[in-house]
Structures are given as C-alpha cells and as structure tokens.
C-alpha cells in the first residue's frame, strides 16, 4: 500500500494505531456499516483485534515510507497509542471524528506541538469550536490546525457530504479546512479541492472485494492514480486569483482582439461615423475600445475598405 500510494503521487499515507482493549469494551456493538461489511455476528472488539497492526509493523511501515519518499501518518485512538505514534515522529497528528469531543485526549495531542488534522464527523459547529479552542488553549497555534469536514458513514452518500460546511468551519474557527471523504468515486474529492480544501483524505485499498469494514468505501489503485492526477490539475487551475491575461493569452490577443477598420472607402477629411467605421480582427491598429473617441473626427488620410485605422 505504501508503494502504491507513493507511485500515485500522494503526499502522505495514513494508518490507524490502536489497542482494542483501550479503545472499546467487550460489549461495544458494531455500527451499521460494519455490520453490512463484516456480518451481523460479533462485536467491535473482536473485529478490531483481527485488524490491529503491531508496533513492529509500524516501525517497518515508517521505514518503507522513508524508502518510497512518502510522508507517514497514523491516527491514534488511545493515549498509549498516541505516545507510540509520537515516537515515530510523524509530520502531523490526526484525530478521528470519534475523539472530537474527547477534550483530555485533544490536550495530549496538542502537547506534542505538531500540526493537527481534526476530523469532525457527527459533530456540531459548537463541538468543533470547542475542540479547536481546546487545542489552542493547550498551546497549539491556530495556524497548525486543519479541520476536516467529515461524514461518518461508509460509504457516504453525496447528499450527506455537505461541502459548504468547510466554509462555515473556516469562517467560525479561523482555521484551514479540508475533507475526509468517504464517498465512492473521486468526484466529491475533486470538488472539495476546487472549493478550497487544504487537505484531502481518502480511503484506498488494493482490492475493494477484500474482507473488512472499509474496503467497499475505498478506491482501488487505478482510481487513486486518477484522484491524485485530478487534484494536481485542480490545484494548478485554481491559480492566484488575480484576473489578468496569461502569457499564452498575450500571444493570442493581437490576433483575436478587434481593431478599428474602415467599413468602406473613407476619403481624407471625411468624418468617421458608425456607417464607415467599425471593429474587426486585423493586424495592428487601434483598439476597438477607442471607437467612441474617433467617431466624428476627420480622417487624416485615405482608408480603403477593411484597412486598419492607424493613430
């Protein structure tokens, strides 16, 4: 998976670090999407025990990330797992939606001083503001916080995504925002980047038919390739926001912008009127924008039909 993500051009690959016994009790039931994808039988803890990676696994994964020149991240789900992830020196710490109201845990995350990606599935705006305020009060600068709009259902329906919530969070919390996208396909992800997402998180898998709770809501390698390529195109297309002609347009402009031309033969001394002076594409001459300045003036020389009027 590290090699596939690196080859696709992703900036980071993110895993999950947890201890099942520290994360859930024996009686915690599976959520609906987990029942749909892993069966009705069993509870969360037994499912997570089958999915847990060892500390040794993560050391190997971090080395593989370094080898393939892709950033390593892992969402920690309990305090001890967070300490371990910190020991791997990730660029960011990622907080899952389930911990958006776990203020003591947020304070521990902030204590390490690393930038934080905060997912906000299931949260109200008040809870998001409270989480951001907690991180800041714990010493994390506002500019190190990125809040991800998220909908916690797998897969998410497009009409549940609510991309405009990124704007609401950005305006109310004064932080950068992004999207943790659980929809199928890549259209919503590209729309989020076009709307200003600073970070885009997307589940991917080597095979959507593999057993497990998240594979059906994940994209396969070929779609990951298209997503990263599409994001880079959207980033380039966003530009700097300054409305001005590009270098390519400057080369086109002389051949497309219209100039003042004689609509018929105009004798020297004859006045320019709307009947003999018009605008057409031609080589050189006076901009069509200046036609009002020339109407009523006398021609300084003879102009043949379609001849450009010169200053």
SEZA-941271 format. One record per residue (C-alpha): residue number from 1; z, y, x; residue in three letters. Coordinates in nm, 2 decimals, padded with zeros to 4 digits. Example, Ala and Ser with C-alpha at 12.3 -4.5 7.8 and 13.67 -1.06 7.14 Angstrom:
<1; <00.78; -00.45; 01.23>; "Ala">
<2; <00.71; -00.11; 01.37>; "Ser">
This chain:
<1; <00.00; 00.00; 00.00>; "Unk">
<2; <00.07; 00.24; 00.29>; "Unk">
<3; <-00.27; 00.17; 00.44>; "Unk">
<4; <-00.45; 00.21; 00.11>; "Unk">
<5; <-00.27; 00.55; 00.03>; "Unk">
<6; <-00.34; 00.68; 00.38>; "Unk">
<7; <-00.71; 00.58; 00.36>; "Unk">
<8; <-00.73; 00.76; 00.03>; "Unk">
<9; <-00.61; 01.08; 00.19>; "Unk">
<10; <-00.27; 01.11; 00.01>; "Unk">
<11; <-00.02; 01.34; 00.18>; "Unk">
<12; <00.28; 01.11; 00.11>; "Unk">
<13; <00.36; 00.77; -00.02>; "Unk">
<14; <00.69; 00.73; -00.22>; "Unk">
<15; <00.90; 00.43; -00.28>; "Unk">
<16; <01.23; 00.37; -00.46>; "Unk">
<17; <01.56; 00.28; -00.29>; "Unk">
<18; <01.84; 00.14; -00.50>; "Unk">
<19; <02.12; -00.11; -00.51>; "Unk">
<20; <02.10; -00.28; -00.86>; "Unk">
<21; <02.48; -00.32; -00.88>; "Unk">
<22; <02.53; 00.05; -00.80>; "Unk">
<23; <02.25; 00.16; -01.04>; "Unk">
<24; <02.32; -00.04; -01.36>; "Unk">
<25; <02.58; -00.25; -01.53>; "Unk">
<26; <02.53; -00.61; -01.63>; "Unk">
<27; <02.49; -00.51; -02.00>; "Unk">
<28; <02.23; -00.23; -01.95>; "Unk">
<29; <01.93; -00.33; -02.16>; "Unk">
<30; <01.57; -00.28; -02.06>; "Unk">
<31; <01.39; 00.02; -02.20>; "Unk">
<32; <01.10; -00.03; -02.44>; "Unk">
<33; <00.82; 00.00; -02.18>; "Unk">
<34; <00.99; -00.25; -01.96>; "Unk">
<35; <01.02; -00.50; -02.24>; "Unk">
<36; <00.64; -00.45; -02.31>; "Unk">
<37; <00.55; -00.52; -01.95>; "Unk">
<38; <00.81; -00.78; -01.83>; "Unk">
<39; <00.91; -00.95; -02.16>; "Unk">
<40; <01.19; -00.92; -02.41>; "Unk">
<41; <01.43; -01.15; -02.22>; "Unk">
<42; <01.67; -01.04; -01.95>; "Unk">
<43; <01.84; -00.70; -01.88>; "Unk">
<44; <01.77; -00.42; -01.64>; "Unk">
<45; <01.99; -00.55; -01.36>; "Unk">
<46; <01.82; -00.89; -01.32>; "Unk">
<47; <01.48; -00.72; -01.33>; "Unk">
<48; <01.58; -00.47; -01.06>; "Unk">
<49; <01.72; -00.75; -00.84>; "Unk">
<50; <01.37; -00.90; -00.83>; "Unk">
<51; <01.22; -00.56; -00.74>; "Unk">
<52; <01.47; -00.44; -00.47>; "Unk">
<53; <01.35; -00.38; -00.12>; "Unk">
<54; <01.59; -00.44; 00.17>; "Unk">
<55; <01.70; -00.18; 00.42>; "Unk">
<56; <01.50; -00.37; 00.68>; "Unk">
<57; <01.19; -00.34; 00.46>; "Unk">
<58; <01.22; 00.04; 00.45>; "Unk">
<59; <01.25; 00.06; 00.83>; "Unk">
<60; <00.92; -00.13; 00.85>; "Unk">
<61; <00.76; 00.08; 00.59>; "Unk">
<62; <00.86; 00.40; 00.77>; "Unk">
<63; <00.71; 00.27; 01.09>; "Unk">
<64; <00.39; 00.18; 00.90>; "Unk">
<65; <00.37; 00.53; 00.75>; "Unk">
<66; <00.40; 00.68; 01.10>; "Unk">
<67; <00.13; 00.45; 01.23>; "Unk">
<68; <-00.10; 00.55; 00.95>; "Unk">
<69; <-00.02; 00.92; 00.97>; "Unk">
<70; <00.11; 00.95; 00.61>; "Unk">
<71; <00.44; 01.10; 00.50>; "Unk">
<72; <00.72; 00.87; 00.39>; "Unk">
<73; <00.94; 00.94; 00.08>; "Unk">
<74; <01.17; 00.73; -00.13>; "Unk">
<75; <01.36; 00.81; -00.44>; "Unk">
<76; <01.73; 00.72; -00.40>; "Unk">
<77; <01.91; 00.61; -00.72>; "Unk">
<78; <02.27; 00.60; -00.60>; "Unk">
<79; <02.49; 00.77; -00.34>; "Unk">
<80; <02.48; 00.50; -00.07>; "Unk">
<81; <02.10; 00.46; -00.11>; "Unk">
<82; <02.07; 00.83; -00.07>; "Unk">
<83; <02.26; 00.82; 00.26>; "Unk">
<84; <02.03; 00.55; 00.38>; "Unk">
<85; <01.72; 00.74; 00.28>; "Unk">
<86; <01.85; 01.04; 00.46>; "Unk">
<87; <01.89; 00.83; 00.78>; "Unk">
<88; <01.52; 00.77; 00.77>; "Unk">
<89; <01.46; 01.15; 00.79>; "Unk">
<90; <01.22; 01.20; 00.50>; "Unk">
<91; <01.04; 01.53; 00.46>; "Unk">
<92; <01.17; 01.57; 00.11>; "Unk">
<93; <01.43; 01.40; -00.11>; "Unk">
<94; <01.30; 01.30; -00.45>; "Unk">
<95; <01.54; 01.30; -00.75>; "Unk">
<96; <01.44; 01.08; -01.05>; "Unk">
<97; <01.44; 01.20; -01.41>; "Unk">
<98; <01.75; 00.98; -01.48>; "Unk">
<99; <01.96; 01.20; -01.24>; "Unk">
<100; <01.86; 01.54; -01.37>; "Unk">
<101; <02.20; 01.58; -01.53>; "Unk">
<102; <02.39; 01.39; -01.26>; "Unk">
<103; <02.53; 01.71; -01.10>; "Unk">
<104; <02.75; 01.55; -00.85>; "Unk">
<105; <02.46; 01.35; -00.72>; "Unk">
<106; <02.24; 01.66; -00.71>; "Unk">
<107; <02.51; 01.83; -00.49>; "Unk">
<108; <02.49; 01.54; -00.25>; "Unk">
<109; <02.12; 01.57; -00.24>; "Unk">
<110; <02.14; 01.94; -00.17>; "Unk">
<111; <02.39; 01.89; 00.11>; "Unk">
<112; <02.13; 01.75; 00.34>; "Unk">
<113; <01.93; 02.07; 00.32>; "Unk">
<114; <01.59; 01.90; 00.28>; "Unk">
<115; <01.34; 02.03; 00.03>; "Unk">
<116; <01.39; 01.86; -00.31>; "Unk">
<117; <01.14; 01.73; -00.57>; "Unk">
<118; <01.32; 01.71; -00.90>; "Unk">
<119; <01.16; 01.51; -01.19>; "Unk">
<120; <01.26; 01.63; -01.54>; "Unk">
<121; <01.16; 01.36; -01.78>; "Unk">
<122; <01.38; 01.35; -02.10>; "Unk">
<123; <01.53; 01.69; -02.00>; "Unk">
<124; <01.56; 02.01; -02.20>; "Unk">
<125; <01.49; 02.35; -02.04>; "Unk">
<126; <01.87; 02.42; -02.03>; "Unk">
<127; <01.93; 02.09; -01.84>; "Unk">
<128; <01.65; 02.18; -01.59>; "Unk">
<129; <01.80; 02.53; -01.53>; "Unk">
<130; <02.14; 02.37; -01.49>; "Unk">
<131; <02.00; 02.12; -01.23>; "Unk">
<132; <01.83; 02.40; -01.04>; "Unk">
<133; <02.14; 02.62; -01.04>; "Unk">
<134; <02.35; 02.32; -00.91>; "Unk">
<135; <02.11; 02.27; -00.62>; "Unk">
<136; <02.12; 02.64; -00.53>; "Unk">
<137; <02.50; 02.67; -00.56>; "Unk">
<138; <02.52; 02.37; -00.33>; "Unk">
<139; <02.34; 02.57; -00.07>; "Unk">
<140; <01.97; 02.47; -00.12>; "Unk">
<141; <01.74; 02.77; -00.11>; "Unk">
<142; <01.53; 02.82; -00.42>; "Unk">
<143; <01.21; 02.80; -00.22>; "Unk">
<144; <01.30; 02.45; -00.12>; "Unk">
<145; <01.30; 02.32; -00.48>; "Unk">
<146; <00.99; 02.19; -00.66>; "Unk">
<147; <01.05; 02.09; -01.03>; "Unk">
<148; <00.81; 01.82; -01.17>; "Unk">
<149; <00.73; 01.82; -01.53>; "Unk">
<150; <00.75; 01.45; -01.64>; "Unk">
<151; <00.74; 01.23; -01.95>; "Unk">
<152; <00.94; 00.91; -01.91>; "Unk">
<153; <00.73; 00.66; -02.09>; "Unk">
<154; <00.49; 00.42; -01.92>; "Unk">
<155; <00.20; 00.48; -01.98>; "Unk">
<156; <00.24; 00.83; -02.12>; "Unk">
<157; <00.01; 00.94; -02.39>; "Unk">
<158; <-00.18; 01.26; -02.31>; "Unk">
<159; <-00.04; 01.44; -02.61>; "Unk">
<160; <00.31; 01.38; -02.47>; "Unk">
<161; <00.24; 01.53; -02.12>; "Unk">
<162; <00.29; 01.90; -02.21>; "Unk">
<163; <00.14; 02.06; -01.90>; "Unk">
<164; <00.24; 02.40; -02.03>; "Unk">
<165; <00.60; 02.31; -01.96>; "Unk">
<166; <00.52; 02.37; -01.59>; "Unk">
<167; <00.46; 02.73; -01.68>; "Unk">
<168; <00.79; 02.75; -01.87>; "Unk">
<169; <00.99; 02.60; -01.59>; "Unk">
<170; <00.82; 02.82; -01.33>; "Unk">
<171; <00.89; 03.14; -01.53>; "Unk">
<172; <01.25; 03.05; -01.62>; "Unk">
<173; <01.37; 02.88; -01.30>; "Unk">
<174; <01.16; 03.08; -01.05>; "Unk">
<175; <01.06; 02.77; -00.86>; "Unk">
<176; <00.74; 02.59; -00.77>; "Unk">
<177; <00.64; 02.33; -01.02>; "Unk">
<178; <00.43; 02.01; -01.03>; "Unk">
<179; <00.37; 01.70; -01.24>; "Unk">
<180; <00.49; 01.34; -01.22>; "Unk">
<181; <00.20; 01.19; -01.41>; "Unk">
<182; <00.24; 00.85; -01.59>; "Unk">
<183; <-00.08; 00.87; -01.79>; "Unk">
<184; <-00.36; 00.62; -01.74>; "Unk">
<185; <-00.66; 00.76; -01.55>; "Unk">
<186; <-00.68; 01.08; -01.34>; "Unk">
<187; <-00.79; 01.35; -01.59>; "Unk">
<188; <-00.44; 01.48; -01.66>; "Unk">
<189; <-00.35; 01.49; -01.29>; "Unk">
<190; <-00.66; 01.70; -01.21>; "Unk">
<191; <-00.58; 01.93; -01.50>; "Unk">
<192; <-00.23; 01.98; -01.36>; "Unk">
<193; <-00.36; 02.07; -01.02>; "Unk">
<194; <-00.60; 02.32; -01.18>; "Unk">
<195; <-00.31; 02.46; -01.37>; "Unk">
<196; <-00.12; 02.53; -01.05>; "Unk">
<197; <00.08; 02.21; -00.98>; "Unk">
<198; <00.22; 02.24; -00.62>; "Unk">
<199; <00.30; 01.87; -00.61>; "Unk">
<200; <00.13; 01.58; -00.79>; "Unk">
<201; <00.30; 01.24; -00.81>; "Unk">
<202; <00.10; 00.94; -00.94>; "Unk">
<203; <00.18; 00.57; -00.96>; "Unk">
<204; <-00.07; 00.34; -00.79>; "Unk">
<205; <-00.09; -00.03; -00.74>; "Unk">
<206; <-00.31; -00.28; -00.56>; "Unk">
<207; <-00.37; -00.46; -00.89>; "Unk">
<208; <-00.29; -00.34; -01.24>; "Unk">
<209; <-00.25; -00.71; -01.35>; "Unk">
<210; <00.04; -00.78; -01.12>; "Unk">
<211; <00.37; -00.87; -01.28>; "Unk">
<212; <00.62; -00.59; -01.30>; "Unk">
<213; <00.72; -00.29; -01.52>; "Unk">
<214; <00.50; -00.02; -01.38>; "Unk">
<215; <00.16; -00.17; -01.29>; "Unk">
<216; <-00.01; -00.10; -01.62>; "Unk">
<217; <00.08; 00.27; -01.59>; "Unk">
<218; <-00.06; 00.28; -01.23>; "Unk">
<219; <-00.40; 00.34; -01.09>; "Unk">
<220; <-00.58; 00.09; -00.87>; "Unk">
<221; <-00.70; 00.19; -00.51>; "Unk">
<222; <-01.05; 00.29; -00.61>; "Unk">
<223; <-00.91; 00.53; -00.87>; "Unk">
<224; <-00.66; 00.67; -00.62>; "Unk">
<225; <-00.96; 00.75; -00.39>; "Unk">
<226; <-01.12; 00.94; -00.68>; "Unk">
<227; <-00.80; 01.12; -00.76>; "Unk">
<228; <-00.74; 01.25; -00.40>; "Unk">
<229; <-01.10; 01.35; -00.37>; "Unk">
<230; <-01.08; 01.53; -00.70>; "Unk">
<231; <-00.76; 01.71; -00.61>; "Unk">
<232; <-00.92; 01.84; -00.29>; "Unk">
<233; <-01.22; 01.97; -00.48>; "Unk">
<234; <-00.99; 02.14; -00.74>; "Unk">
<235; <-00.78; 02.29; -00.46>; "Unk">
<236; <-01.09; 02.43; -00.30>; "Unk">
<237; <-01.23; 02.55; -00.63>; "Unk">
<238; <-00.91; 02.75; -00.71>; "Unk">
<239; <-00.98; 03.00; -00.44>; "Unk">
<240; <-00.78; 03.31; -00.35>; "Unk">
<241; <-00.81; 03.48; -00.69>; "Unk">
<242; <-00.99; 03.78; -00.55>; "Unk">
<243; <-01.31; 03.85; -00.75>; "Unk">
<244; <-01.58; 03.92; -00.50>; "Unk">
<245; <-01.92; 03.78; -00.41>; "Unk">
<246; <-01.91; 03.48; -00.17>; "Unk">
<247; <-02.12; 03.47; 00.15>; "Unk">
<248; <-02.36; 03.24; -00.03>; "Unk">
<249; <-02.39; 03.48; -00.32>; "Unk">
<250; <-02.46; 03.77; -00.08>; "Unk">
<251; <-02.77; 03.59; 00.04>; "Unk">
<252; <-02.88; 03.53; -00.32>; "Unk">
<253; <-02.80; 03.88; -00.45>; "Unk">
<254; <-03.11; 04.07; -00.32>; "Unk">
<255; <-03.34; 03.81; -00.49>; "Unk">
<256; <-03.15; 03.80; -00.83>; "Unk">
<257; <-03.01; 04.15; -00.89>; "Unk">
<258; <-03.26; 04.37; -01.07>; "Unk">
<259; <-03.40; 04.69; -00.93>; "Unk">
<260; <-03.57; 05.00; -01.08>; "Unk">
<261; <-03.95; 04.94; -01.12>; "Unk">
<262; <-04.24; 05.12; -01.28>; "Unk">
<263; <-04.33; 04.95; -01.61>; "Unk">
<264; <-04.67; 05.11; -01.59>; "Unk">
<265; <-04.85; 05.36; -01.35>; "Unk">
<266; <-04.64; 05.67; -01.30>; "Unk">
<267; <-04.81; 05.98; -01.17>; "Unk">
<268; <-04.64; 06.21; -00.91>; "Unk">
<269; <-04.44; 06.47; -01.10>; "Unk">
<270; <-04.43; 06.27; -01.42>; "Unk">
<271; <-04.08; 06.23; -01.56>; "Unk">
<272; <-03.91; 05.89; -01.57>; "Unk">
<273; <-03.85; 05.76; -01.93>; "Unk">
<274; <-03.74; 05.44; -02.09>; "Unk">
<275; <-04.11; 05.37; -02.15>; "Unk">
<276; <-04.22; 05.39; -01.79>; "Unk">
<277; <-03.91; 05.29; -01.60>; "Unk">
<278; <-03.74; 04.95; -01.63>; "Unk">
<279; <-03.55; 04.68; -01.44>; "Unk">
<280; <-03.69; 04.37; -01.28>; "Unk">
<281; <-03.63; 04.14; -00.99>; "Unk">
<282; <-03.82; 04.25; -00.69>; "Unk">
<283; <-03.79; 04.30; -00.31>; "Unk">
<284; <-03.58; 04.61; -00.22>; "Unk">
<285; <-03.54; 04.92; -00.42>; "Unk">
<286; <-03.27; 05.09; -00.63>; "Unk">
<287; <-03.00; 04.90; -00.82>; "Unk">
<288; <-03.06; 04.87; -01.20>; "Unk">
<289; <-02.71; 05.02; -01.24>; "Unk">
<290; <-02.85; 05.36; -01.15>; "Unk">
<291; <-03.12; 05.38; -01.42>; "Unk">
<292; <-02.93; 05.65; -01.61>; "Unk">
<293; <-02.94; 05.87; -01.30>; "Unk">
<294; <-03.32; 05.85; -01.28>; "Unk">
<295; <-03.42; 05.89; -01.65>; "Unk">
<296; <-03.55; 06.24; -01.69>; "Unk">
<297; <-03.61; 06.31; -01.32>; "Unk">
<298; <-03.96; 06.36; -01.18>; "Unk">
<299; <-04.14; 06.10; -00.98>; "Unk">
<300; <-04.17; 06.21; -00.62>; "Unk">
<301; <-04.49; 06.01; -00.56>; "Unk">
<302; <-04.74; 05.78; -00.74>; "Unk">
<303; <-04.60; 05.45; -00.86>; "Unk">
<304; <-04.82; 05.16; -00.95>; "Unk">
<305; <-04.71; 04.90; -01.22>; "Unk">
<306; <-04.42; 04.68; -01.10>; "Unk">
<307; <-04.38; 04.89; -00.79>; "Unk">
<308; <-04.01; 04.93; -00.69>; "Unk">
<309; <-03.88; 05.29; -00.71>; "Unk">
<310; <-03.75; 05.39; -00.37>; "Unk">
<311; <-03.48; 05.65; -00.30>; "Unk">
